[in-house]
Amino acid sequence: MSKQEILLLIERKRSELIKIVAKNGLNSSLTIQLSQELDSLLNQYNEYMYKEKKRLPLH
Protein backbone atom coordinates (compact mmCIF):
# COMPACT_ATOMS: atom_id res chain seq x y z
CA MET A 1 0.00 0.00 0.00
CA SER A 2 1.37 3.42 -0.91
CA LYS A 3 1.76 6.38 1.40
CA GLN A 4 -1.07 8.20 -0.36
CA GLU A 5 -3.41 5.21 -0.04
CA ILE A 6 -2.75 4.96 3.68
CA LEU A 7 -3.33 8.69 4.14
CA LEU A 8 -6.61 8.49 2.25
CA LEU A 9 -7.78 5.59 4.41
CA ILE A 10 -6.79 7.51 7.55
CA GLU A 11 -8.80 10.56 6.48
CA ARG A 12 -11.85 8.44 5.60
CA LYS A 13 -11.70 6.58 8.92
CA ARG A 14 -11.22 9.83 10.85
CA SER A 15 -14.26 11.35 9.16
CA GLU A 16 -16.33 8.24 9.85
CA LEU A 17 -15.22 8.27 13.48
CA ILE A 18 -16.22 11.93 13.94
CA LYS A 19 -19.71 11.19 12.61
CA ILE A 20 -20.13 8.15 14.85
CA VAL A 21 -18.94 10.06 17.93
CA ALA A 22 -21.47 12.82 17.21
CA LYS A 23 -24.25 10.26 16.85
CA ASN A 24 -23.34 7.62 19.47
CA GLY A 25 -20.95 9.30 21.91
CA LEU A 26 -17.41 8.50 22.94
CA ASN A 27 -18.16 5.32 24.86
CA SER A 28 -20.17 3.38 22.29
CA SER A 29 -18.76 0.06 21.12
CA LEU A 30 -18.80 1.28 17.50
CA THR A 31 -16.81 4.40 18.43
CA ILE A 32 -14.22 2.26 20.19
CA GLN A 33 -14.02 -0.13 17.24
CA LEU A 34 -13.52 2.70 14.73
CA SER A 35 -10.97 4.33 17.00
CA GLN A 36 -8.99 1.08 17.10
CA GLU A 37 -9.19 0.80 13.31
CA LEU A 38 -7.88 4.36 13.01
CA ASP A 39 -5.07 3.53 15.44
CA SER A 40 -4.14 0.57 13.26
CA LEU A 41 -4.02 2.74 10.12
CA LEU A 42 -1.90 5.32 11.92
CA ASN A 43 0.47 2.56 13.04
CA GLN A 44 0.74 1.34 9.44
CA TYR A 45 1.55 4.87 8.30
CA ASN A 46 4.20 5.29 10.99
CA GLU A 47 5.75 1.96 10.08
CA TYR A 48 5.79 2.94 6.40
CA MET A 49 7.47 6.27 7.22
CA TYR A 50 10.02 4.57 9.48
CA LYS A 51 10.98 2.14 6.72
CA GLU A 52 11.20 4.96 4.18
CA LYS A 53 13.45 6.95 6.49
CA LYS A 54 15.77 3.97 6.94
CA ARG A 55 16.07 3.59 3.16
CA LEU A 56 17.09 7.18 2.51
CA PRO A 57 20.83 7.79 2.42
CA LEU A 58 22.24 10.13 5.03
CA HIS A 59 23.86 13.33 3.75
MOPAC internal coordinates of N, CA, C and O (Angstrom, degrees):
PM7 1SCF
backbone

  N    0.0000 0     0.00 0     0.00 0    0    0    0
  C    1.4463 1     0.00 0     0.00 0    1    0    0
  C    1.5320 1   107.71 1     0.00 0    2    1    0
  O    1.2310 1   120.84 1   -43.23 1    3    2    1
  N    1.3112 1   116.00 1   136.77 1    3    2    1
  C    1.4612 1   120.26 1  -178.30 1    5    3    2
  C    1.5319 1   111.32 1   -81.40 1    6    5    3
  O    1.2310 1   121.32 1   -14.09 1    7    6    5
  N    1.3026 1   115.09 1   165.91 1    7    6    5
  C    1.4635 1   121.55 1   177.55 1    9    7    6
  C    1.5218 1   110.35 1   -58.31 1   10    9    7
  O    1.2310 1   120.55 1   135.46 1   11   10    9
  N    1.3208 1   116.55 1   -44.54 1   11   10    9
  C    1.4669 1   120.59 1  -178.66 1   13   11   10
  C    1.5251 1   111.90 1   -64.81 1   14   13   11
  O    1.2310 1   120.34 1   142.03 1   15   14   13
  N    1.3189 1   116.95 1   -37.97 1   15   14   13
  C    1.4719 1   120.56 1   178.45 1   17   15   14
  C    1.5273 1   110.87 1   -64.87 1   18   17   15
  O    1.2310 1   120.74 1   137.18 1   19   18   17
  N    1.3098 1   116.19 1   -42.82 1   19   18   17
  C    1.4643 1   120.24 1   178.55 1   21   19   18
  C    1.5222 1   110.22 1   -63.18 1   22   21   19
  O    1.2310 1   120.45 1   135.66 1   23   22   21
  N    1.3290 1   116.75 1   -44.34 1   23   22   21
  C    1.4665 1   120.12 1   179.92 1   25   23   22
  C    1.5246 1   111.62 1   -62.40 1   26   25   23
  O    1.2310 1   120.46 1   140.84 1   27   26   25
  N    1.3178 1   116.72 1   -39.16 1   27   26   25
  C    1.4596 1   120.67 1   178.24 1   29   27   26
  C    1.5304 1   110.44 1   -64.09 1   30   29   27
  O    1.2310 1   120.43 1   135.62 1   31   30   29
  N    1.3219 1   116.79 1   -44.38 1   31   30   29
  C    1.4640 1   120.31 1   177.90 1   33   31   30
  C    1.5239 1   111.51 1   -62.79 1   34   33   31
  O    1.2310 1   120.30 1   141.41 1   35   34   33
  N    1.3229 1   117.04 1   -38.59 1   35   34   33
  C    1.4652 1   121.32 1   177.94 1   37   35   34
  C    1.5229 1   110.25 1   -61.81 1   38   37   35
  O    1.2310 1   120.32 1   133.04 1   39   38   37
  N    1.3194 1   116.99 1   -46.96 1   39   38   37
  C    1.4641 1   120.53 1  -179.36 1   41   39   38
  C    1.5224 1   111.94 1   -64.23 1   42   41   39
  O    1.2310 1   120.16 1   140.10 1   43   42   41
  N    1.3222 1   117.30 1   -39.90 1   43   42   41
  C    1.4699 1   120.74 1   178.01 1   45   43   42
  C    1.5314 1   110.78 1   -64.59 1   46   45   43
  O    1.2310 1   120.75 1   135.73 1   47   46   45
  N    1.3316 1   116.17 1   -44.27 1   47   46   45
  C    1.4643 1   120.43 1  -178.89 1   49   47   46
  C    1.5261 1   109.94 1   -66.96 1   50   49   47
  O    1.2310 1   119.95 1   140.94 1   51   50   49
  N    1.3155 1   117.69 1   -39.06 1   51   50   49
  C    1.4654 1   121.52 1   179.07 1   53   51   50
  C    1.5298 1   110.40 1   -62.99 1   54   53   51
  O    1.2310 1   120.88 1   136.60 1   55   54   53
  N    1.3158 1   115.91 1   -43.40 1   55   54   53
  C    1.4623 1   120.60 1   178.59 1   57   55   54
  C    1.5270 1   110.95 1   -63.36 1   58   57   55
  O    1.2310 1   120.75 1   135.71 1   59   58   57
  N    1.3218 1   116.17 1   -44.29 1   59   58   57
  C    1.4631 1   121.49 1   178.46 1   61   59   58
  C    1.5292 1   110.26 1   -61.18 1   62   61   59
  O    1.2310 1   120.62 1   137.45 1   63   62   61
  N    1.3168 1   116.42 1   -42.55 1   63   62   61
  C    1.4580 1   121.67 1  -179.65 1   65   63   62
  C    1.5267 1   110.84 1   -62.85 1   66   65   63
  O    1.2310 1   119.89 1   136.58 1   67   66   65
  N    1.3093 1   117.82 1   -43.42 1   67   66   65
  C    1.4695 1   121.77 1   179.72 1   69   67   66
  C    1.5275 1   110.42 1   -59.83 1   70   69   67
  O    1.2310 1   120.39 1   136.84 1   71   70   69
  N    1.3224 1   116.86 1   -43.16 1   71   70   69
  C    1.4699 1   120.93 1   178.86 1   73   71   70
  C    1.5266 1   111.33 1   -64.19 1   74   73   71
  O    1.2310 1   120.34 1   137.48 1   75   74   73
  N    1.3190 1   116.96 1   -42.52 1   75   74   73
  C    1.4607 1   121.13 1  -178.75 1   77   75   74
  C    1.5288 1   110.82 1   -67.67 1   78   77   75
  O    1.2310 1   120.20 1   140.90 1   79   78   77
  N    1.3223 1   117.22 1   -39.10 1   79   78   77
  C    1.4670 1   120.64 1   177.94 1   81   79   78
  C    1.5265 1   109.60 1   -62.73 1   82   81   79
  O    1.2310 1   120.27 1   136.85 1   83   82   81
  N    1.3290 1   117.09 1   -43.15 1   83   82   81
  C    1.4685 1   120.43 1   179.95 1   85   83   82
  C    1.5270 1   111.37 1   -63.01 1   86   85   83
  O    1.2310 1   120.86 1   145.28 1   87   86   85
  N    1.3134 1   115.96 1   -34.72 1   87   86   85
  C    1.4670 1   120.81 1  -177.18 1   89   87   86
  C    1.5295 1   112.51 1   -85.02 1   90   89   87
  O    1.2310 1   120.22 1   136.31 1   91   90   89
  N    1.3442 1   117.19 1   -43.69 1   91   90   89
  C    1.4673 1   121.50 1  -170.24 1   93   91   90
  C    1.5193 1   115.21 1  -111.43 1   94   93   91
  O    1.2310 1   119.76 1   169.31 1   95   94   93
  N    1.3238 1   118.07 1   -10.69 1   95   94   93
  C    1.4640 1   120.56 1  -178.25 1   97   95   94
  C    1.5218 1   112.38 1    89.80 1   98   97   95
  O    1.2310 1   121.98 1    -8.30 1   99   98   97
  N    1.3195 1   113.82 1   171.70 1   99   98   97
  C    1.4688 1   120.30 1  -175.56 1  101   99   98
  C    1.5128 1   114.15 1   -74.36 1  102  101   99
  O    1.2310 1   119.90 1   155.49 1  103  102  101
  N    1.3183 1   117.80 1   -24.51 1  103  102  101
  C    1.4619 1   120.50 1  -172.41 1  105  103  102
  C    1.5213 1   114.58 1  -100.29 1  106  105  103
  O    1.2310 1   120.02 1  -173.89 1  107  106  105
  N    1.3222 1   117.56 1     6.11 1  107  106  105
  C    1.4661 1   118.40 1   179.95 1  109  107  106
  C    1.5261 1   110.04 1   -71.62 1  110  109  107
  O    1.2310 1   120.99 1   -26.67 1  111  110  109
  N    1.3244 1   115.71 1   153.33 1  111  110  109
  C    1.4613 1   119.92 1  -179.19 1  113  111  110
  C    1.5303 1   111.23 1   -64.06 1  114  113  111
  O    1.2310 1   120.28 1   145.60 1  115  114  113
  N    1.3329 1   117.08 1   -34.40 1  115  114  113
  C    1.4628 1   120.32 1   178.58 1  117  115  114
  C    1.5307 1   111.12 1   -67.41 1  118  117  115
  O    1.2310 1   120.54 1   139.63 1  119  118  117
  N    1.3272 1   116.57 1   -40.37 1  119  118  117
  C    1.4690 1   120.54 1   176.85 1  121  119  118
  C    1.5249 1   110.19 1   -60.00 1  122  121  119
  O    1.2310 1   120.77 1   134.37 1  123  122  121
  N    1.3029 1   116.14 1   -45.63 1  123  122  121
  C    1.4688 1   120.73 1  -179.12 1  125  123  122
  C    1.5267 1   110.35 1   -63.79 1  126  125  123
  O    1.2310 1   120.61 1   137.55 1  127  126  125
  N    1.3253 1   116.43 1   -42.45 1  127  126  125
  C    1.4642 1   120.22 1   178.84 1  129  127  126
  C    1.5230 1   111.28 1   -61.55 1  130  129  127
  O    1.2310 1   120.32 1   133.02 1  131  130  129
  N    1.3347 1   117.00 1   -46.98 1  131  130  129
  C    1.4685 1   120.01 1   179.94 1  133  131  130
  C    1.5183 1   111.69 1   -65.83 1  134  133  131
  O    1.2310 1   120.59 1   144.03 1  135  134  133
  N    1.3194 1   116.47 1   -35.97 1  135  134  133
  C    1.4583 1   120.63 1   177.11 1  137  135  134
  C    1.5282 1   110.80 1   -62.79 1  138  137  135
  O    1.2310 1   120.57 1   139.02 1  139  138  137
  N    1.3216 1   116.51 1   -40.98 1  139  138  137
  C    1.4672 1   120.70 1   177.72 1  141  139  138
  C    1.5257 1   111.17 1   -66.77 1  142  141  139
  O    1.2310 1   120.41 1   142.29 1  143  142  141
  N    1.3239 1   116.82 1   -37.71 1  143  142  141
  C    1.4686 1   120.38 1   176.87 1  145  143  142
  C    1.5279 1   110.50 1   -64.87 1  146  145  143
  O    1.2310 1   120.56 1   139.17 1  147  146  145
  N    1.3372 1   116.54 1   -40.83 1  147  146  145
  C    1.4637 1   120.18 1   176.73 1  149  147  146
  C    1.5213 1   110.51 1   -63.99 1  150  149  147
  O    1.2310 1   120.34 1   137.23 1  151  150  149
  N    1.3188 1   116.96 1   -42.77 1  151  150  149
  C    1.4767 1   120.94 1   176.38 1  153  151  150
  C    1.5262 1   110.87 1   -56.12 1  154  153  151
  O    1.2310 1   120.70 1   136.96 1  155  154  153
  N    1.3153 1   116.27 1   -43.04 1  155  154  153
  C    1.4617 1   121.02 1  -179.75 1  157  155  154
  C    1.5292 1   110.72 1   -63.22 1  158  157  155
  O    1.2310 1   120.29 1   136.43 1  159  158  157
  N    1.3149 1   117.06 1   -43.57 1  159  158  157
  C    1.4727 1   120.45 1   178.08 1  161  159  158
  C    1.5248 1   110.94 1   -63.87 1  162  161  159
  O    1.2310 1   120.59 1   138.85 1  163  162  161
  N    1.3195 1   116.47 1   -41.15 1  163  162  161
  C    1.4685 1   119.71 1   178.38 1  165  163  162
  C    1.5265 1   110.85 1   -64.50 1  166  165  163
  O    1.2310 1   120.45 1   142.34 1  167  166  165
  N    1.3241 1   116.75 1   -37.66 1  167  166  165
  C    1.4665 1   120.16 1   176.35 1  169  167  166
  C    1.5280 1   111.00 1   -64.74 1  170  169  167
  O    1.2310 1   120.21 1   139.67 1  171  170  169
  N    1.3224 1   117.20 1   -40.33 1  171  170  169
  C    1.4653 1   120.78 1   176.95 1  173  171  170
  C    1.5229 1   110.65 1   -61.54 1  174  173  171
  O    1.2310 1   120.82 1   136.92 1  175  174  173
  N    1.3264 1   116.04 1   -43.08 1  175  174  173
  C    1.4619 1   120.38 1   178.83 1  177  175  174
  C    1.5250 1   110.78 1   -62.73 1  178  177  175
  O    1.2310 1   120.40 1   134.60 1  179  178  177
  N    1.3179 1   116.84 1   -45.40 1  179  178  177
  C    1.4664 1   120.27 1   179.52 1  181  179  178
  C    1.5239 1   111.68 1   -62.77 1  182  181  179
  O    1.2310 1   120.63 1   140.44 1  183  182  181
  N    1.3148 1   116.40 1   -39.56 1  183  182  181
  C    1.4654 1   120.40 1   177.47 1  185  183  182
  C    1.5277 1   110.59 1   -64.11 1  186  185  183
  O    1.2310 1   120.71 1   136.55 1  187  186  185
  N    1.3185 1   116.25 1   -43.45 1  187  186  185
  C    1.4649 1   121.62 1   177.87 1  189  187  186
  C    1.5325 1   110.04 1   -58.81 1  190  189  187
  O    1.2310 1   120.52 1   132.74 1  191  190  189
  N    1.3299 1   116.62 1   -47.26 1  191  190  189
  C    1.4619 1   120.73 1  -178.29 1  193  191  190
  C    1.5310 1   111.13 1   -66.15 1  194  193  191
  O    1.2310 1   120.29 1   143.11 1  195  194  193
  N    1.3194 1   117.04 1   -36.89 1  195  194  193
  C    1.4599 1   120.80 1   178.05 1  197  195  194
  C    1.5293 1   110.51 1   -63.10 1  198  197  195
  O    1.2310 1   121.02 1   135.48 1  199  198  197
  N    1.3218 1   115.65 1   -44.52 1  199  198  197
  C    1.4712 1   119.80 1   179.40 1  201  199  198
  C    1.5200 1   111.04 1   -66.13 1  202  201  199
  O    1.2310 1   120.19 1   140.88 1  203  202  201
  N    1.3110 1   117.24 1   -39.12 1  203  202  201
  C    1.4646 1   120.59 1   177.99 1  205  203  202
  C    1.5326 1   110.25 1   -63.63 1  206  205  203
  O    1.2310 1   120.41 1   137.84 1  207  206  205
  N    1.3003 1   116.83 1   -42.16 1  207  206  205
  C    1.4569 1   121.04 1  -179.36 1  209  207  206
  C    1.5297 1   110.66 1   -62.88 1  210  209  207
  O    1.2310 1   120.63 1   140.56 1  211  210  209
  N    1.3291 1   116.41 1   -39.44 1  211  210  209
  C    1.4666 1   120.34 1   179.78 1  213  211  210
  C    1.5281 1   111.65 1   -66.55 1  214  213  211
  O    1.2310 1   120.57 1   151.19 1  215  214  213
  N    1.3288 1   116.52 1   -28.81 1  215  214  213
  C    1.4710 1   120.85 1  -177.95 1  217  215  214
  C    1.5257 1   112.82 1   -78.85 1  218  217  215
  O    1.2310 1   120.40 1   155.03 1  219  218  217
  N    1.3204 1   116.84 1   -24.97 1  219  218  217
  C    1.4562 1   119.55 1  -176.72 1  221  219  218
  C    1.5261 1   110.13 1   -73.99 1  222  221  219
  O    1.2310 1   120.43 1   -44.17 1  223  222  221
  N    1.3144 1   116.79 1   135.83 1  223  222  221
  C    1.4740 1   118.99 1   177.79 1  225  223  222
  C    1.5243 1   111.12 1   -70.27 1  226  225  223
  O    1.2310 1   120.43 1   -34.52 1  227  226  225
  N    1.3005 1   116.78 1   145.48 1  227  226  225
  C    1.4501 1   121.42 1   176.44 1  229  227  226
  C    1.5143 1   109.82 1   -80.61 1  230  229  227
  O    1.2310 1   120.44 1   -37.21 1  231  230  229
  N    1.3226 1   116.76 1   142.79 1  231  230  229
  C    1.4765 1   121.00 1  -179.60 1  233  231  230
  C    1.4828 1   110.59 1   -97.79 1  234  233  231
  O    1.2310 1   120.10 1   180.00 1  235  234  233

